[in-house]
Amino acid sequence: MITLYLMSKKGFYCLQRIIENYPDKNLSVVSARDKSIDHDYYDQIEALCRNNNISFFDRKDLSFRDDAQFSIAVSWRWLINKDIGRLIVLHDSLLPRYRGFNPLVSCLVNAEREIGVSGIFSSPQYDEGDIIYQASIKIDYPVKIAAAIDMILACYKEVILQILDYILKGHKIPFCKQNHELATYSLWRDEQDYKVDWQQDSGYIKRFIDAVGPPYHCAFAMLNQQKIRIMDAEVVPDVKIENRHVGKVIFIEGTCPIIVCGAGLIKITNAVFEESKINALPLPNFRARLT
């Protein structure tokens, strides 16, 4: 018996690949809803389990008991009460870098040229466990988070099938220690962290807007005390500005405002008002400042 703790598109994809490659194995699945993203794949995970006679449990189901020899967690957000050495976690960074929360988002904001997935044993401190297997891919920019998630799914498939191969064939699971001196951390994000920092350069802001877009809630800025969600933007060549006040509109192209950044310019091409969901472009007037 193997218990899978699955959430998000990554968890759903892993379950699909497991069913394809190990259709007769004894599995149980635990999932949970995630209000932090627009599409959490909970219903798809449940339906896939029902259609393949796999036991499915909600995280809040008090009847569930994890008695499996091994458990594997994908996109899981809570602590799992399981002995170290029996719980394996798939983490979407190349550890020991980007331990913690939303590592893929942080990788994209920081313009990493390589992203990947680490399969590790659980540990008392988050993401410090021994590494079982890693897979990586190269990426180019610009890239939106939804596209990056689709790209990294191949890494999830490689890692989880390799780990299952070790377990199901009864092989001793190999591992190596992390080099803790090379560790970096990615902090948790809340609504405040979706706000655009216009003091940054335009390249950084473009990557930020792309990295927190769908399935996340999208970057935002304030306009006259109204919150606007920015879904898409483009980097525009800079001009010499004698009094560089970031966040101000400097030009308009069609309906698209061009905003002054700490260095460079950003053209907003798609934005809506938070409350009404009405298109925010064109802005109400030219002399506008985004904060």
FENBELDA-V317268 format. One record per residue. RES is the residue in one letter. SS is DSSP state (a for helix, b for strand, c for the rest). PHI is phi in degrees with one decimal (* if undefined). Layout:
BEGIN
res->RES ss->SS phi->PHI
res->RES ss->SS phi->PHI
END
This chain:
BEGIN
res->M ss->c phi->*
res->I ss->b phi->-126.3
res->T ss->b phi->-101.3
res->L ss->b phi->-112.2
res->Y ss->b phi->-100.4
res->L ss->b phi->-125.6
res->M ss->c phi->-144.3
res->S ss->a phi->69.6
res->K ss->a phi->-60.9
res->K ss->a phi->-64.4
res->G ss->a phi->-64.6
res->F ss->a phi->-61.5
res->Y ss->a phi->-63.4
res->C ss->a phi->-60.6
res->L ss->a phi->-63.2
res->Q ss->a phi->-57.6
res->R ss->a phi->-68.1
res->I ss->a phi->-64.8
res->I ss->a phi->-62.6
res->E ss->a phi->-62.6
res->N ss->a phi->-94.6
res->Y ss->c phi->-135.3
res->P ss->c phi->-66.5
res->D ss->c phi->-105.8
res->K ss->c phi->-82.0
res->N ss->c phi->-82.6
res->L ss->b phi->-124.2
res->S ss->b phi->-133.0
res->V ss->b phi->-125.9
res->V ss->b phi->-118.4
res->S ss->b phi->-139.1
res->A ss->c phi->-155.8
res->R ss->c phi->-80.2
res->D ss->c phi->-131.5
res->K ss->c phi->-77.5
res->S ss->c phi->-81.2
res->I ss->c phi->-128.3
res->D ss->c phi->-72.2
res->H ss->c phi->-134.2
res->D ss->c phi->-95.9
res->Y ss->c phi->66.6
res->Y ss->a phi->-59.4
res->D ss->a phi->-63.9
res->Q ss->a phi->-67.5
res->I ss->a phi->-63.9
res->E ss->a phi->-62.1
res->A ss->a phi->-63.7
res->L ss->a phi->-63.0
res->C ss->a phi->-65.2
res->R ss->a phi->-59.8
res->N ss->a phi->-72.8
res->N ss->c phi->-119.8
res->N ss->c phi->55.5
res->I ss->c phi->-104.3
res->S ss->b phi->-62.2
res->F ss->b phi->-121.5
res->F ss->b phi->-134.8
res->D ss->b phi->-79.5
res->R ss->c phi->-54.3
res->K ss->c phi->-88.2
res->D ss->c phi->-73.4
res->L ss->c phi->-71.0
res->S ss->c phi->-79.5
res->F ss->c phi->-77.1
res->R ss->c phi->-130.5
res->D ss->c phi->-89.2
res->D ss->c phi->-105.6
res->A ss->c phi->-69.7
res->Q ss->c phi->-63.2
res->F ss->b phi->-130.7
res->S ss->b phi->-127.0
res->I ss->b phi->-128.3
res->A ss->b phi->-114.0
res->V ss->b phi->-128.1
res->S ss->c phi->61.5
res->W ss->c phi->-79.9
res->R ss->c phi->-114.6
res->W ss->c phi->-126.3
res->L ss->c phi->-67.6
res->I ss->c phi->-119.4
res->N ss->c phi->-81.5
res->K ss->c phi->-149.8
res->D ss->c phi->-61.8
res->I ss->b phi->-60.2
res->G ss->c phi->99.6
res->R ss->c phi->-114.2
res->L ss->b phi->-116.6
res->I ss->b phi->-116.9
res->V ss->b phi->-118.4
res->L ss->b phi->-99.1
res->H ss->b phi->-121.6
res->D ss->c phi->-89.0
res->S ss->c phi->-153.8
res->L ss->c phi->-92.6
res->L ss->c phi->-60.3
res->P ss->c phi->-87.6
res->R ss->c phi->-80.9
res->Y ss->c phi->62.0
res->R ss->b phi->-65.7
res->G ss->b phi->109.6
res->F ss->c phi->-105.4
res->N ss->c phi->45.9
res->P ss->a phi->-63.1
res->L ss->a phi->-66.5
res->V ss->a phi->-57.8
res->S ss->a phi->-64.3
res->C ss->a phi->-59.7
res->L ss->a phi->-69.3
res->V ss->a phi->-60.0
res->N ss->c phi->-87.1
res->A ss->c phi->61.1
res->E ss->c phi->-63.5
res->R ss->c phi->-90.5
res->E ss->b phi->-136.3
res->I ss->b phi->-124.2
res->G ss->b phi->-175.2
res->V ss->b phi->-131.2
res->S ss->b phi->-116.2
res->G ss->b phi->-98.5
res->I ss->b phi->-133.2
res->F ss->b phi->-75.1
res->S ss->c phi->-63.2
res->S ss->c phi->-150.1
res->P ss->c phi->-60.0
res->Q ss->c phi->-101.3
res->Y ss->c phi->-63.8
res->D ss->c phi->63.3
res->E ss->c phi->-100.0
res->G ss->c phi->-68.4
res->D ss->c phi->-64.6
res->I ss->b phi->-86.1
res->I ss->b phi->-91.3
res->Y ss->b phi->-159.6
res->Q ss->b phi->-132.6
res->A ss->b phi->-138.1
res->S ss->b phi->-143.2
res->I ss->b phi->-140.8
res->K ss->b phi->-90.0
res->I ss->c phi->-134.7
res->D ss->c phi->-120.5
res->Y ss->c phi->-116.7
res->P ss->c phi->-76.1
res->V ss->c phi->-148.5
res->K ss->c phi->-89.0
res->I ss->a phi->-59.2
res->A ss->a phi->-61.9
res->A ss->a phi->-68.7
res->A ss->a phi->-64.6
res->I ss->a phi->-61.9
res->D ss->a phi->-61.1
res->M ss->a phi->-67.8
res->I ss->a phi->-77.7
res->L ss->a phi->-59.1
res->A ss->a phi->-61.6
res->C ss->a phi->-68.9
res->Y ss->a phi->-59.9
res->K ss->a phi->-59.5
res->E ss->a phi->-61.5
res->V ss->a phi->-69.5
res->I ss->a phi->-69.9
res->L ss->a phi->-70.5
res->Q ss->a phi->-66.1
res->I ss->a phi->-65.2
res->L ss->a phi->-63.4
res->D ss->a phi->-62.1
res->Y ss->a phi->-60.0
res->I ss->a phi->-67.5
res->L ss->a phi->-73.3
res->K ss->c phi->-90.2
res->G ss->c phi->73.3
res->H ss->c phi->-80.5
res->K ss->c phi->-67.7
res->I ss->c phi->-76.2
res->P ss->c phi->-75.5
res->F ss->c phi->-159.0
res->C ss->b phi->-137.3
res->K ss->c phi->-71.7
res->Q ss->c phi->-76.8
res->N ss->c phi->-87.0
res->H ss->a phi->-65.7
res->E ss->a phi->-69.6
res->L ss->a phi->-97.1
res->A ss->c phi->-68.4
res->T ss->c phi->-128.7
res->Y ss->b phi->-131.9
res->S ss->b phi->-115.8
res->L ss->c phi->-77.0
res->W ss->c phi->-63.4
res->R ss->c phi->-120.9
res->D ss->c phi->-126.3
res->E ss->a phi->-56.7
res->Q ss->a phi->-60.2
res->D ss->a phi->-78.6
res->Y ss->a phi->-88.7
res->K ss->b phi->-78.7
res->V ss->c phi->-69.9
res->D ss->c phi->-99.8
res->W ss->c phi->-68.9
res->Q ss->c phi->-71.8
res->Q ss->c phi->-73.0
res->D ss->b phi->-76.7
res->S ss->a phi->-63.5
res->G ss->a phi->-63.3
res->Y ss->a phi->-63.4
res->I ss->a phi->-63.8
res->K ss->a phi->-60.2
res->R ss->a phi->-64.5
res->F ss->a phi->-63.2
res->I ss->a phi->-59.2
res->D ss->a phi->-67.3
res->A ss->a phi->-76.4
res->V ss->c phi->-110.9
res->G ss->c phi->-75.8
res->P ss->c phi->-51.7
res->P ss->c phi->-84.0
res->Y ss->c phi->-81.6
res->H ss->c phi->-86.0
res->C ss->c phi->83.0
res->A ss->b phi->-62.6
res->F ss->b phi->-137.7
res->A ss->b phi->-142.4
res->M ss->b phi->-100.9
res->L ss->b phi->-130.9
res->N ss->c phi->51.1
res->Q ss->c phi->68.3
res->Q ss->b phi->-110.1
res->K ss->b phi->-87.3
res->I ss->b phi->-116.3
res->R ss->b phi->-94.1
res->I ss->b phi->-102.5
res->M ss->b phi->-89.3
res->D ss->b phi->-152.7
res->A ss->b phi->-158.9
res->E ss->b phi->-131.2
res->V ss->b phi->-79.0
res->V ss->b phi->-118.8
res->P ss->c phi->-56.4
res->D ss->c phi->-74.9
res->V ss->c phi->-127.1
res->K ss->c phi->-78.7
res->I ss->c phi->-115.6
res->E ss->c phi->-71.1
res->N ss->c phi->-124.6
res->R ss->c phi->-78.2
res->H ss->c phi->-104.6
res->V ss->c phi->-67.9
res->G ss->c phi->92.6
res->K ss->b phi->-81.0
res->V ss->b phi->-74.0
res->I ss->b phi->-108.6
res->F ss->b phi->-140.1
res->I ss->b phi->-126.6
res->E ss->b phi->-116.7
res->G ss->c phi->64.0
res->T ss->c phi->-101.6
res->C ss->b phi->-98.8
res->P ss->b phi->-79.6
res->I ss->b phi->-108.0
res->I ss->b phi->-110.4
res->V ss->b phi->-75.8
res->C ss->c phi->-111.2
res->G ss->c phi->-57.3
res->A ss->b phi->-146.6
res->G ss->c phi->85.7
res->L ss->b phi->-131.2
res->I ss->b phi->-124.0
res->K ss->b phi->-99.6
res->I ss->b phi->-83.4
res->T ss->b phi->-110.6
res->N ss->b phi->-154.6
res->A ss->b phi->-156.2
res->V ss->b phi->-134.1
res->F ss->b phi->-72.8
res->E ss->c phi->-56.5
res->E ss->c phi->-74.7
res->S ss->c phi->-88.3
res->K ss->c phi->66.0
res->I ss->c phi->-78.2
res->N ss->b phi->-52.7
res->A ss->c phi->-87.9
res->L ss->c phi->-110.8
res->P ss->c phi->-72.1
res->L ss->c phi->-64.0
res->P ss->c phi->-55.7
res->N ss->c phi->-152.3
res->F ss->c phi->-66.7
res->R ss->c phi->-81.9
res->A ss->c phi->-118.1
res->R ss->b phi->-127.7
res->L ss->c phi->-95.6
res->T ss->c phi->-124.0
END
